[in-house]
């Protein structure tokens, strides 16, 4: 018999939200895993004792996380999704009949809070990852990604025009008779004037988002972007640090600041940073000196400008000079920008058999070398080892997939907020959402591994095999396995841990 569903809306309904959220739902598990109450203390300084009540800081942060977990790139879309999703309502603690926050409230609250609030949430989640044994801290892979800004190249103005326009707008603001439409038309006129010239960061910038910068990748069109830097632990691909810079900066200029922040974050959790893996874009004298100053081992291929050995010339570090094949010395004559110049005059090469293929018709033979040559030499020799080849493969399989996930699935392809501070908050929350996913997966994985180990120990009795002890030490919190050398204690701890 064919069934036919007849829907008639009930006037009264008894409904308990928690009964309709599955136990394995991600938002239900997040509520059980993370205690967000520390946010009340973190945000207390942003509110006064009187006035209208704001949105709950915990609700705000949960909505931000839900937005990145669902790849929702705007506050309006977050609220629209919230209207249809029971699990997100349960996550933020809103019942079916409660009025939801306005999307503009999310934007204003994001602008209100400082970066330290978002960073504290990220570090709180990272700390739980560390406590689960997911982060070794020893080796970090660093890479960058361009994040599209919420601004258009067509609206860029020349810097001189923009300066005059800002003064003019201030004068107009004091005159209530003139409308905002007039200001907009002047901005458009300024943008049209700049179209005829070549767009560069030195001559133009965006009046909508002055912190954005023009940048381009080979084979792609130029855009107004931010430069996001991501540090990933190679043990289980957990993000340990993110930071946003202006897009006209090179990766090598960002690395010293990243090293300090990553090392500090790990030190707060009693972990020691030892190795850094990055690509050639991070190679520079300042980067290599920063690694040396912090006693870190880097695996960064040298830039193409660096030459380890000049064919036909031998460098002598004791006397700081080059010796040619004929035994003549090229002495240091000074600096040219960042390069050291070693020269010999043509009159010293008149009887040289290699004159035609070496100095030719030039008055001087010049060999250029960077003033940071000892650091480049050390890195060059290190990159010839088999371990360096493994590290480069590890970098590709570690940080690059993480950045791909952030861009394609966690809403970091483009930021809807404006300003480098707001972009930093967005990248920090996306990284926090990524680590939350890793944390949830790790919890299930450890539980399953623990269950298997309990069965093995129960089968073998009190004789715990050395291999099982090693597996326990690697997968379970070290605090749980501190007595694993005692078979009786280990059996007891494993059994109790599994039952709980």
VOPAGU-2260 file (C-alpha; in pm, 1 decimal, decimal comma):
REM VOPAGU-2260
SITE   aa  ch    i         X         Y         Z
SITE  UNK   A    0       0,0       0,0       0,0
SITE  UNK   A    1     141,7     337,7     -98,0
SITE  UNK   A    2     208,6     572,7     191,1
SITE  UNK   A    3     136,0     941,0     184,0
SITE  UNK   A    4     282,3    1186,5     436,7
SITE  UNK   A    5      44,8    1456,5     550,0
SITE  UNK   A    6     209,5    1747,0     733,3
SITE  UNK   A    7      13,2    1962,7     973,5
SITE  UNK   A    8     211,3    2203,0    1188,9
SITE  UNK   A    9     150,2    2152,8    1559,6
SITE  UNK   A   10      54,0    2442,5    1778,8
SITE  UNK   A   11     241,7    2306,0    2079,9
SITE  UNK   A   12     552,9    2088,2    2067,7
SITE  UNK   A   13     775,4    1927,8    2330,7
SITE  UNK   A   14    1128,5    1927,3    2193,7
SITE  UNK   A   15    1465,4    1875,6    2363,1
SITE  UNK   A   16    1753,7    1975,7    2138,0
SITE  UNK   A   17    2015,4    1749,3    2296,8
SITE  UNK   A   18    1809,9    1436,7    2220,0
SITE  UNK   A   19    1830,5    1504,4    1845,1
SITE  UNK   A   20    2208,9    1555,8    1819,2
SITE  UNK   A   21    2399,0    1229,6    1755,3
SITE  UNK   A   22    2672,7    1135,1    1998,5
SITE  UNK   A   23    2936,4    1135,5    1722,6
SITE  UNK   A   24    2837,3    1479,4    1587,9
SITE  UNK   A   25    3140,6    1708,0    1563,6
SITE  UNK   A   26    2978,3    1996,6    1751,9
SITE  UNK   A   27    2855,2    1774,0    2032,5
SITE  UNK   A   28    3203,6    1630,6    2070,3
SITE  UNK   A   29    3355,6    1980,1    2067,3
SITE  UNK   A   30    3129,7    2084,1    2354,3
SITE  UNK   A   31    3255,9    1787,2    2553,7
SITE  UNK   A   32    3620,0    1841,0    2455,8
SITE  UNK   A   33    3679,0    2217,0    2491,5
SITE  UNK   A   34    3592,7    2437,0    2789,4
SITE  UNK   A   35    3546,4    2786,8    2647,6
SITE  UNK   A   36    3478,5    2957,2    2982,2
SITE  UNK   A   37    3828,8    3109,3    2991,6
SITE  UNK   A   38    3705,3    3354,2    2725,7
SITE  UNK   A   39    3498,6    3542,6    2984,7
SITE  UNK   A   40    3816,8    3645,0    3164,5
SITE  UNK   A   41    4003,1    3717,2    2840,6
SITE  UNK   A   42    3735,3    3955,3    2711,7
SITE  UNK   A   43    3632,8    4118,3    3042,2
SITE  UNK   A   44    3846,0    4427,7    2976,3
SITE  UNK   A   45    3646,6    4508,4    2660,3
SITE  UNK   A   46    3321,4    4570,0    2849,0
SITE  UNK   A   47    3205,1    4821,5    3106,4
SITE  UNK   A   48    2984,2    4765,3    3413,0
SITE  UNK   A   49    2680,7    4934,3    3254,6
SITE  UNK   A   50    2498,5    4944,4    2924,4
SITE  UNK   A   51    2327,3    4696,7    2697,0
SITE  UNK   A   52    2443,9    4336,7    2718,1
SITE  UNK   A   53    2667,3    4218,5    2438,6
SITE  UNK   A   54    2671,4    3884,3    2263,3
SITE  UNK   A   55    2815,9    3612,4    2486,6
SITE  UNK   A   56    3192,3    3589,3    2410,8
SITE  UNK   A   57    3173,2    3209,0    2414,6
SITE  UNK   A   58    2881,7    3215,3    2169,2
SITE  UNK   A   59    3074,6    3453,0    1942,8
SITE  UNK   A   60    3387,0    3236,7    1935,5
SITE  UNK   A   61    3187,9    2920,5    1878,0
SITE  UNK   A   62    3012,0    3084,4    1583,2
SITE  UNK   A   63    3349,5    3189,8    1441,7
SITE  UNK   A   64    3478,2    2833,4    1470,3
SITE  UNK   A   65    3160,5    2695,1    1314,0
SITE  UNK   A   66    3202,0    2937,4    1023,5
SITE  UNK   A   67    3549,6    2808,3     945,3
SITE  UNK   A   68    3457,5    2444,3    1004,1
SITE  UNK   A   69    3172,7    2484,5     753,6
SITE  UNK   A   70    3380,1    2698,6     511,8
SITE  UNK   A   71    3137,5    2989,2     547,4
SITE  UNK   A   72    3325,1    3300,7     439,4
SITE  UNK   A   73    3081,7    3568,6     561,8
SITE  UNK   A   74    2902,4    3646,3     887,9
SITE  UNK   A   75    2567,9    3660,7     708,0
SITE  UNK   A   76    2614,5    3305,7     578,5
SITE  UNK   A   77    2704,9    3186,8     928,1
SITE  UNK   A   78    2375,1    3315,0    1070,3
SITE  UNK   A   79    2178,0    3177,4     774,4
SITE  UNK   A   80    2332,6    2833,8     829,0
SITE  UNK   A   81    2260,9    2859,3    1201,0
SITE  UNK   A   82    1888,1    2895,6    1131,4
SITE  UNK   A   83    1885,8    2554,3     963,6
SITE  UNK   A   84    2135,1    2355,2    1170,7
SITE  UNK   A   85    2028,8    2196,5    1498,9
SITE  UNK   A   86    2381,4    2084,2    1582,8
SITE  UNK   A   87    2526,0    2437,6    1559,7
SITE  UNK   A   88    2239,0    2566,5    1775,5
SITE  UNK   A   89    2325,1    2301,4    2031,2
SITE  UNK   A   90    2692,5    2396,6    2005,9
SITE  UNK   A   91    2628,7    2762,0    2093,8
SITE  UNK   A   92    2354,0    2680,9    2348,0
SITE  UNK   A   93    2057,4    2839,6    2165,4
SITE  UNK   A   94    1719,0    2668,7    2173,4
SITE  UNK   A   95    1475,8    2658,4    1882,1
SITE  UNK   A   96    1268,0    2953,3    1998,7
SITE  UNK   A   97    1558,8    3181,6    2092,4
SITE  UNK   A   98    1633,3    3482,0    1876,3
SITE  UNK   A   99    1967,2    3450,3    1696,1
SITE  UNK   A  100    2235,6    3722,5    1690,0
SITE  UNK   A  101    2249,1    3961,5    1396,4
SITE  UNK   A  102    2531,3    3906,2    1149,3
SITE  UNK   A  103    2649,3    4264,4    1203,6
SITE  UNK   A  104    2700,7    4180,1    1571,9
SITE  UNK   A  105    2963,8    3925,2    1471,4
SITE  UNK   A  106    3149,1    4182,0    1259,6
SITE  UNK   A  107    3147,8    4445,0    1533,7
SITE  UNK   A  108    3260,1    4196,8    1798,8
SITE  UNK   A  109    3546,4    4073,1    1580,0
SITE  UNK   A  110    3665,7    4430,7    1541,8
SITE  UNK   A  111    3625,4    4493,4    1915,2
SITE  UNK   A  112    3843,8    4208,2    2039,4
SITE  UNK   A  113    4219,6    4233,8    2009,6
SITE  UNK   A  114    4435,2    3973,6    1841,2
SITE  UNK   A  115    4542,9    3837,9    2180,2
SITE  UNK   A  116    4193,0    3697,1    2245,5
SITE  UNK   A  117    4199,3    3489,3    1926,7
SITE  UNK   A  118    4559,7    3387,7    1988,6
SITE  UNK   A  119    4471,2    3266,5    2338,3
SITE  UNK   A  120    4197,6    3042,6    2197,5
SITE  UNK   A  121    4440,8    2904,8    1938,4
SITE  UNK   A  122    4703,7    2835,2    2206,2
SITE  UNK   A  123    4444,9    2669,9    2431,9
SITE  UNK   A  124    4356,7    2424,2    2155,6
SITE  UNK   A  125    4724,5    2373,8    2068,4
SITE  UNK   A  126    4796,4    2294,8    2433,7
SITE  UNK   A  127    4540,3    2014,4    2427,0
SITE  UNK   A  128    4702,7    1877,2    2111,3
SITE  UNK   A  129    5036,8    1877,8    2291,9
SITE  UNK   A  130    4887,1    1703,0    2594,7
SITE  UNK   A  131    4755,4    1432,5    2362,0
SITE  UNK   A  132    5110,0    1371,8    2240,7
SITE  UNK   A  133    5036,9    1502,4    1891,4
SITE  UNK   A  134    5317,2    1762,6    1885,2
SITE  UNK   A  135    5685,5    1682,1    1922,3
SITE  UNK   A  136    5798,7    2043,8    1883,2
SITE  UNK   A  137    6139,6    1935,7    1757,2
SITE  UNK   A  138    6087,9    1998,0    1384,3
SITE  UNK   A  139    5869,1    2263,2    1219,4
SITE  UNK   A  140    5791,9    2311,3     849,8
SITE  UNK   A  141    5717,3    2668,4     740,6
SITE  UNK   A  142    5545,3    2790,8     424,7
SITE  UNK   A  143    5341,7    3087,5     305,9
SITE  UNK   A  144    5015,9    3152,5     124,4
SITE  UNK   A  145    4866,6    3458,9     -40,1
SITE  UNK   A  146    4528,3    3548,0     109,6
SITE  UNK   A  147    4309,0    3763,2    -114,1
SITE  UNK   A  148    4209,1    4091,8      47,0
SITE  UNK   A  149    3859,3    4235,9      37,7
SITE  UNK   A  150    3960,8    4512,5    -202,4
SITE  UNK   A  151    3976,0    4571,2    -576,0
SITE  UNK   A  152    4266,5    4683,1    -793,7
SITE  UNK   A  153    4029,7    4899,9    -997,9
SITE  UNK   A  154    3963,0    5117,4    -693,4
SITE  UNK   A  155    4328,9    5184,3    -617,6
SITE  UNK   A  156    4439,3    5547,1    -607,3
SITE  UNK   A  157    4769,6    5718,2    -659,7
SITE  UNK   A  158    4926,6    5809,8    -329,0
SITE  UNK   A  159    4936,9    6181,4    -403,1
SITE  UNK   A  160    4573,6    6182,2    -513,9
SITE  UNK   A  161    4469,0    5984,8    -209,4
SITE  UNK   A  162    4643,7    6228,9      26,2
SITE  UNK   A  163    4462,9    6522,9    -132,2
SITE  UNK   A  164    4136,5    6330,0    -130,1
SITE  UNK   A  165    4159,3    6246,3     241,9
SITE  UNK   A  166    4205,3    6616,6     327,0
SITE  UNK   A  167    3917,3    6707,7      98,6
SITE  UNK   A  168    3692,8    6445,8     258,4
SITE  UNK   A  169    3769,6    6580,5     604,3
SITE  UNK   A  170    3659,2    6924,4     491,8
SITE  UNK   A  171    3342,5    6781,1     341,0
SITE  UNK   A  172    3262,8    6589,7     659,8
SITE  UNK   A  173    3242,4    6917,0     849,2
SITE  UNK   A  174    2990,9    7050,1     599,5
SITE  UNK   A  175    2658,0    6875,8     656,0
SITE  UNK   A  176    2504,7    7012,8     336,5
SITE  UNK   A  177    2727,3    6795,7     111,1
SITE  UNK   A  178    2631,4    6432,0      68,5
SITE  UNK   A  179    2831,4    6112,3      80,2
SITE  UNK   A  180    2747,6    6054,3    -285,9
SITE  UNK   A  181    2971,7    6344,7    -377,9
SITE  UNK   A  182    3261,7    6185,8    -188,8
SITE  UNK   A  183    3209,2    5854,8    -367,6
SITE  UNK   A  184    3215,5    6026,0    -705,5
SITE  UNK   A  185    3546,2    6194,8    -619,1
SITE  UNK   A  186    3694,3    5859,3    -517,9
SITE  UNK   A  187    3587,0    5707,2    -849,9
SITE  UNK   A  188    3741,1    5997,8   -1034,8
SITE  UNK   A  189    4068,5    5945,3    -850,6
SITE  UNK   A  190    4061,0    5576,6    -937,6
SITE  UNK   A  191    4008,1    5656,4   -1304,9
SITE  UNK   A  192    4311,3    5883,7   -1302,1
SITE  UNK   A  193    4528,9    5603,9   -1173,7
SITE  UNK   A  194    4419,4    5353,6   -1438,6
SITE  UNK   A  195    4649,2    5497,1   -1700,5
SITE  UNK   A  196    4961,0    5432,8   -1493,1
SITE  UNK   A  197    5126,7    5108,2   -1394,0
SITE  UNK   A  198    5000,7    4968,3   -1062,2
SITE  UNK   A  199    5276,5    4931,5    -802,6
SITE  UNK   A  200    5286,5    4936,7    -424,5
SITE  UNK   A  201    5514,9    5241,1    -439,5
SITE  UNK   A  202    5275,0    5457,7    -636,9
SITE  UNK   A  203    4925,6    5323,3    -554,1
SITE  UNK   A  204    4735,0    5174,2    -267,2
SITE  UNK   A  205    4377,1    5084,9    -184,5
SITE  UNK   A  206    4166,1    5343,9       1,7
SITE  UNK   A  207    3931,7    5063,7     107,7
SITE  UNK   A  208    4202,8    4847,0     265,9
SITE  UNK   A  209    4533,1    5036,9     292,5
SITE  UNK   A  210    4704,4    4733,6     452,9
SITE  UNK   A  211    4656,7    4516,9     143,0
SITE  UNK   A  212    4939,8    4496,7    -108,2
SITE  UNK   A  213    4976,7    4406,2    -473,2
SITE  UNK   A  214    5141,1    4070,3    -524,2
SITE  UNK   A  215    5166,3    3819,9    -802,7
SITE  UNK   A  216    5260,0    3455,5    -847,9
SITE  UNK   A  217    5413,0    3325,7   -1173,1
SITE  UNK   A  218    5138,1    3245,1   -1420,2
SITE  UNK   A  219    4866,8    3423,4   -1220,1
SITE  UNK   A  220    4712,3    3768,7   -1232,4
SITE  UNK   A  221    4811,3    4035,8    -984,2
SITE  UNK   A  222    4581,6    4083,2    -681,8
SITE  UNK   A  223    4557,8    4275,6    -358,3
SITE  UNK   A  224    4664,7    4019,4     -99,6
SITE  UNK   A  225    4798,7    3948,9     244,8
SITE  UNK   A  226    5084,9    3709,6     310,7
SITE  UNK   A  227    4997,4    3434,2     556,8
SITE  UNK   A  228    5278,7    3237,0     720,5
SITE  UNK   A  229    5205,1    2890,2     860,9
SITE  UNK   A  230    5425,4    2674,0    1084,4
SITE  UNK   A  231    5335,6    2304,1    1107,3
SITE  UNK   A  232    5476,7    2037,7    1338,2
SITE  UNK   A  233    5598,5    1744,2    1131,0
SITE  UNK   A  234    5497,2    1481,3    1388,6
SITE  UNK   A  235    5121,9    1487,3    1316,2
SITE  UNK   A  236    5070,3    1799,7    1101,2
SITE  UNK   A  237    4938,6    2022,2    1381,1
SITE  UNK   A  238    4964,0    2398,0    1320,3
SITE  UNK   A  239    5187,0    2558,2    1583,8
SITE  UNK   A  240    5182,4    2919,0    1463,1
SITE  UNK   A  241    5019,2    3144,1    1203,9
SITE  UNK   A  242    5087,5    3508,8    1129,2
SITE  UNK   A  243    4984,7    3758,3     860,3
SITE  UNK   A  244    5229,0    4000,2     695,9
SITE  UNK   A  245    5202,7    4257,7     418,9
SITE  UNK   A  246    5204,9    4082,8      82,3
SITE  UNK   A  247    5496,3    4287,2     -52,4
SITE  UNK   A  248    5729,1    4124,9     201,5
SITE  UNK   A  249    5949,9    3833,6     107,7
SITE  UNK   A  250    5929,6    3506,0     297,3
SITE  UNK   A  251    6289,0    3550,2     407,7
SITE  UNK   A  252    6198,8    3882,0     572,9
SITE  UNK   A  253    5922,8    3713,3     774,2
SITE  UNK   A  254    6120,8    3412,2     895,7
SITE  UNK   A  255    6312,2    3573,7    1189,2
SITE  UNK   A  256    5986,2    3694,9    1347,6
SITE  UNK   A  257    5821,7    3356,1    1292,0
SITE  UNK   A  258    6109,5    3171,3    1458,8
SITE  UNK   A  259    6078,2    3378,6    1774,9
SITE  UNK   A  260    5701,5    3331,5    1799,5
SITE  UNK   A  261    5713,0    2957,0    1732,2
SITE  UNK   A  262    5994,0    2899,1    1981,5
SITE  UNK   A  263    5809,4    3099,4    2250,4
SITE  UNK   A  264    5483,9    2909,8    2194,3
SITE  UNK   A  265    5655,4    2572,1    2220,4
SITE  UNK   A  266    5858,6    2681,0    2522,1
SITE  UNK   A  267    5535,9    2769,2    2704,3
SITE  UNK   A  268    5442,9    2401,5    2670,0
SITE  UNK   A  269    5785,7    2266,3    2771,6
SITE  UNK   A  270    5884,6    2177,2    2415,8
SITE  UNK   A  271    6212,7    2269,8    2248,0
SITE  UNK   A  272    6239,4    2375,4    1884,4
SITE  UNK   A  273    6544,8    2227,6    1710,7
SITE  UNK   A  274    6491,3    2214,8    1331,9
SITE  UNK   A  275    6326,0    2432,0    1068,0
SITE  UNK   A  276    6233,7    2319,4     715,3
SITE  UNK   A  277    6145,1    2573,3     445,5
SITE  UNK   A  278    6182,5    2633,2      71,8
SITE  UNK   A  279    6427,1    2857,5    -115,2
SITE  UNK   A  280    6212,0    3168,6     -69,9
SITE  UNK   A  281    6315,8    3174,8     296,7
SITE  UNK   A  282    6687,5    3184,8     214,6
SITE  UNK   A  283    6868,1    3507,5     304,1
SITE  UNK   A  284    7157,8    3621,3     515,8
SITE  UNK   A  285    6928,0    3752,9     788,1
SITE  UNK   A  286    6730,2    3427,4     797,7
SITE  UNK   A  287    7042,4    3214,2     829,4
SITE  UNK   A  288    7184,6    3442,3    1098,0
SITE  UNK   A  289    6854,8    3422,9    1290,0
SITE  UNK   A  290    6873,9    3043,1    1280,4
SITE  UNK   A  291    7230,8    3053,1    1405,8
SITE  UNK   A  292    7149,7    3302,6    1682,6
SITE  UNK   A  293    6869,9    3078,0    1811,0
SITE  UNK   A  294    7086,5    2764,7    1778,7
SITE  UNK   A  295    6843,5    2606,6    1529,5
SITE  UNK   A  296    6927,1    2366,2    1248,7
SITE  UNK   A  297    6774,2    2483,0     922,6
SITE  UNK   A  298    6705,2    2292,3     602,6
SITE  UNK   A  299    6657,5    2575,4     352,2
SITE  UNK   A  300    6800,1    2550,3      -3,2
SITE  UNK   A  301    7020,8    2850,8     -78,4
SITE  UNK   A  302    6898,3    3116,2    -316,0
SITE  UNK   A  303    7017,7    3096,8    -676,7
SITE  UNK   A  304    7235,3    3408,1    -636,2
SITE  UNK   A  305    7464,7    3222,5    -397,0
SITE  UNK   A  306    7762,9    3044,2    -555,5
SITE  UNK   A  307    7943,4    2800,0    -330,4
SITE  UNK   A  308    8253,5    2779,4    -546,4
SITE  UNK   A  309    8367,1    3014,5    -824,1
SITE  UNK   A  310    8514,8    2800,5   -1099,9
SITE  UNK   A  311    8886,7    2861,4   -1125,2
SITE  UNK   A  312    8908,5    3048,3    -793,8
SITE  UNK   A  313    8971,8    2918,2    -441,9
SITE  UNK   A  314    8859,2    3110,7    -137,3
SITE  UNK   A  315    9088,3    3135,8     165,3
SITE  UNK   A  316    8888,7    3236,8     473,9
SITE  UNK   A  317    9201,9    3289,9     687,0
SITE  UNK   A  318    9320,7    3582,5     476,1
SITE  UNK   A  319    8979,8    3664,7     324,0
SITE  UNK   A  320    9095,1    3650,4     -37,2
SITE  UNK   A  321    9048,8    3444,6    -355,8
SITE  UNK   A  322    9332,6    3268,8    -537,2
SITE  UNK   A  323    9312,5    3208,4    -911,3
SITE  UNK   A  324    9448,9    2907,3   -1101,1
SITE  UNK   A  325    9771,6    3093,2   -1168,8
SITE  UNK   A  326    9833,4    3160,8    -799,9
SITE  UNK   A  327    9736,4    3531,7    -807,5
SITE  UNK   A  328    9537,3    3680,0    -520,0
SITE  UNK   A  329    9210,7    3871,6    -555,4
SITE  UNK   A  330    9188,6    4090,7    -245,5
SITE  UNK   A  331    8884,1    4241,3     -78,8
SITE  UNK   A  332    8809,0    4592,9    -210,8
SITE  UNK   A  333    8477,2    4679,2     -46,4
SITE  UNK   A  334    8103,4    4621,5     -58,7
SITE  UNK   A  335    7862,9    4659,4    -348,6
SITE  UNK   A  336    7515,1    4663,9    -191,9
SITE  UNK   A  337    7518,5    4336,0       7,6
SITE  UNK   A  338    7802,7    4177,7    -188,0
SITE  UNK   A  339    8174,7    4174,2    -109,6
SITE  UNK   A  340    8400,3    4256,0    -405,6
SITE  UNK   A  341    8736,6    4086,7    -460,4
SITE  UNK   A  342    8946,3    4235,0    -742,6
SITE  UNK   A  343    9274,0    4207,2    -927,8
SITE  UNK   A  344    9403,6    4450,7   -1191,5
SITE  UNK   A  345    9470,9    4345,5   -1550,4
SITE  UNK   A  346    9841,9    4436,3   -1521,9
SITE  UNK   A  347    9885,9    4141,5   -1282,2
SITE  UNK   A  348    9745,2    3898,6   -1538,4
SITE  UNK   A  349    9954,6    3987,3   -1846,6
SITE  UNK   A  350   10168,4    3668,6   -1831,5
SITE  UNK   A  351    9880,2    3439,2   -1725,9
SITE  UNK   A  352    9803,8    3151,0   -1969,1
SITE  UNK   A  353    9436,0    3168,9   -1871,5
SITE  UNK   A  354    9405,8    3543,2   -1943,2
SITE  UNK   A  355    9185,0    3513,3   -2252,1
SITE  UNK   A  356    8926,5    3286,6   -2084,7
SITE  UNK   A  357    8936,8    3466,1   -1749,1
SITE  UNK   A  358    8981,0    3845,3   -1746,0
SITE  UNK   A  359    8958,8    3895,9   -2121,8
SITE  UNK   A  360    8961,7    4266,0   -2219,5
SITE  UNK   A  361    8842,7    4390,9   -1882,4
SITE  UNK   A  362    9053,1    4624,8   -1669,5
SITE  UNK   A  363    8978,1    4428,8   -1351,0
SITE  UNK   A  364    8882,7    4074,3   -1265,7
SITE  UNK   A  365    8602,6    4087,8   -1007,4
SITE  UNK   A  366    8465,9    3806,4    -793,6
SITE  UNK   A  367    8157,2    3884,7    -587,8
SITE  UNK   A  368    8071,7    3708,6    -264,8
SITE  UNK   A  369    7806,2    3775,4      -5,5
SITE  UNK   A  370    7916,6    3903,6     333,3
SITE  UNK   A  371    7715,9    3616,9     487,1
SITE  UNK   A  372    7910,3    3354,6     292,4
SITE  UNK   A  373    7997,6    3140,3     600,4
SITE  UNK   A  374    7627,0    3092,4     675,0
SITE  UNK   A  375    7547,0    3008,6     311,4
SITE  UNK   A  376    7840,8    2768,5     293,3
SITE  UNK   A  377    7723,2    2585,8     603,6
SITE  UNK   A  378    7370,6    2555,4     465,0
SITE  UNK   A  379    7500,4    2442,7     124,3
SITE  UNK   A  380    7699,3    2155,9     279,5
SITE  UNK   A  381    7404,2    2054,1     496,6
SITE  UNK   A  382    7169,6    2045,3     197,1
SITE  UNK   A  383    7396,0    1793,0      21,2
SITE  UNK   A  384    7321,2    1527,0     285,1
SITE  UNK   A  385    7065,1    1248,0     255,7
SITE  UNK   A  386    6879,4    1382,7     557,9
SITE  UNK   A  387    6825,3    1714,3     380,5
SITE  UNK   A  388    6665,0    1533,2      86,6
SITE  UNK   A  389    6430,2    1357,2     329,5
SITE  UNK   A  390    6348,7    1687,8     498,2
SITE  UNK   A  391    6249,5    1847,4     166,2
SITE  UNK   A  392    6012,1    1560,6      93,1
SITE  UNK   A  393    5872,5    1587,9     443,5
SITE  UNK   A  394    5810,5    1959,2     393,3
SITE  UNK   A  395    5607,3    1890,5      79,2
SITE  UNK   A  396    5399,0    1625,8     254,4
SITE  UNK   A  397    5351,6    1828,6     573,4
SITE  UNK   A  398    5294,8    2200,5     538,9
SITE  UNK   A  399    5169,8    2215,8     179,4
SITE  UNK   A  400    4864,9    1987,9     237,8
SITE  UNK   A  401    4784,0    2185,5     554,0
SITE  UNK   A  402    4781,9    2513,7     360,3
SITE  UNK   A  403    4569,0    2350,5      90,0
SITE  UNK   A  404    4315,8    2251,5     356,0
SITE  UNK   A  405    4308,8    2603,1     501,9
SITE  UNK   A  406    4250,3    2758,0     160,3
SITE  UNK   A  407    4002,3    2511,3      11,0
SITE  UNK   A  408    3803,8    2393,1     314,7
SITE  UNK   A  409    3849,7    2645,2     596,5
SITE  UNK   A  410    3767,0    2978,1     433,2
SITE  UNK   A  411    4115,7    3128,8     393,3
SITE  UNK   A  412    4110,2    3178,2      17,3
SITE  UNK   A  413    3983,0    3530,1      81,7
SITE  UNK   A  414    3917,6    3734,6     395,8
SITE  UNK   A  415    3599,8    3939,6     420,0
SITE  UNK   A  416    3744,3    4167,5     690,0
SITE  UNK   A  417    3974,0    4459,8     615,5
SITE  UNK   A  418    4303,8    4545,4     775,7
SITE  UNK   A  419    4606,1    4331,0     861,4
SITE  UNK   A  420    4490,9    4289,9    1220,9
SITE  UNK   A  421    4153,4    4152,7    1109,9
SITE  UNK   A  422    4322,0    3923,6     856,4
SITE  UNK   A  423    4543,1    3791,0    1135,7
SITE  UNK   A  424    4235,7    3709,0    1344,5
SITE  UNK   A  425    4077,1    3522,8    1052,3
SITE  UNK   A  426    4386,6    3312,0     984,4
SITE  UNK   A  427    4424,6    3236,7    1356,7
SITE  UNK   A  428    4064,9    3112,5    1382,6
SITE  UNK   A  429    4101,1    2900,0    1069,7
SITE  UNK   A  430    4413,7    2741,0    1218,2
SITE  UNK   A  431    4227,9    2680,9    1546,5
SITE  UNK   A  432    3945,9    2509,3    1355,0
SITE  UNK   A  433    4199,9    2294,2    1170,6
SITE  UNK   A  434    4366,4    2186,7    1496,8
SITE  UNK   A  435    4025,4    2106,7    1647,2
SITE  UNK   A  436    3960,8    1861,6    1365,5
SITE  UNK   A  437    4299,4    1701,5    1421,0
SITE  UNK   A  438    4231,0    1683,4    1793,7
SITE  UNK   A  439    3897,8    1506,6    1745,1
SITE  UNK   A  440    4048,7    1252,6    1507,6
SITE  UNK   A  441    4340,7    1188,3    1739,0
SITE  UNK   A  442    4107,4    1122,7    2033,7
SITE  UNK   A  443    3926,6     847,6    1845,3
SITE  UNK   A  444    4252,9     702,7    1716,9
SITE  UNK   A  445    4404,0     685,0    2065,1
SITE  UNK   A  446    4093,1     527,1    2211,0
SITE  UNK   A  447    4099,7     253,3    1946,8
SITE  UNK   A  448    4472,6     193,9    2001,0
SITE  UNK   A  449    4421,7     182,2    2376,1
SITE  UNK   A  450    4144,3     -73,0    2336,4
SITE  UNK   A  451    4368,8    -297,6    2124,4
SITE  UNK   A  452    4653,0    -272,0    2376,3
SITE  UNK   A  453    4426,6    -359,1    2667,0
SITE  UNK   A  454    4317,9    -673,6    2485,8
SITE  UNK   A  455    4680,7    -770,5    2420,8
SITE  UNK   A  456    4782,5    -712,8    2781,4
SITE  UNK   A  457    4477,0    -896,5    2910,9
SITE  UNK   A  458    4565,1   -1193,4    2688,3
SITE  UNK   A  459    4933,8   -1209,8    2787,5
SITE  UNK   A  460    4866,0   -1155,5    3157,8
SITE  UNK   A  461    5126,9    -973,2    3363,9
SITE  UNK   A  462    5410,7   -1038,1    3115,5
SITE  UNK   A  463    5411,6    -717,8    2916,8
SITE  UNK   A  464    5627,0    -745,4    2607,2
SITE  UNK   A  465    5887,9    -476,0    2548,2
SITE  UNK   A  466    5728,9    -391,9    2213,3
SITE  UNK   A  467    5393,8    -320,5    2381,9
SITE  UNK   A  468    5567,2     -89,0    2631,0
SITE  UNK   A  469    5725,2     104,1    2344,5
SITE  UNK   A  470    5389,1     135,2    2168,5
SITE  UNK   A  471    5231,7     263,5    2490,6
SITE  UNK   A  472    5503,2     526,4    2534,4
SITE  UNK   A  473    5456,7     656,6    2181,1
SITE  UNK   A  474    5077,5     672,4    2165,6
SITE  UNK   A  475    4963,0     748,2    2520,4
SITE  UNK   A  476    5039,2    1048,1    2737,4
SITE  UNK   A  477    5377,8     992,9    2908,3
SITE  UNK   A  478    5213,8    1063,6    3244,6
SITE  UNK   A  479    5000,8     750,8    3198,5
SITE  UNK   A  480    5293,9     527,3    3112,9
SITE  UNK   A  481    5549,8     644,0    3364,3
SITE  UNK   A  482    5525,7     305,5    3539,3
SITE  UNK   A  483    5519,0      92,5    3223,9
SITE  UNK   A  484    5835,5     -91,5    3332,0
SITE  UNK   A  485    5632,9    -249,9    3612,2
SITE  UNK   A  486    5410,2    -514,2    3441,9
SITE  UNK   A  487    5149,7    -517,1    3720,7
SITE  UNK   A  488    5110,4    -137,7    3729,1
SITE  UNK   A  489    5100,0    -116,8    3351,0
SITE  UNK   A  490    4826,0    -377,3    3329,7
SITE  UNK   A  491    4624,3    -192,5    3593,9
SITE  UNK   A  492    4664,8     149,9    3432,9
SITE  UNK   A  493    4572,1      24,6    3086,2
SITE  UNK   A  494    4263,5    -154,0    3211,0
SITE  UNK   A  495    4137,8     144,1    3410,3
SITE  UNK   A  496    4214,6     380,2    3122,2
SITE  UNK   A  497    4013,3     169,2    2881,3
SITE  UNK   A  498    3715,8     142,9    3114,8
SITE  UNK   A  499    3706,0     520,0    3168,0
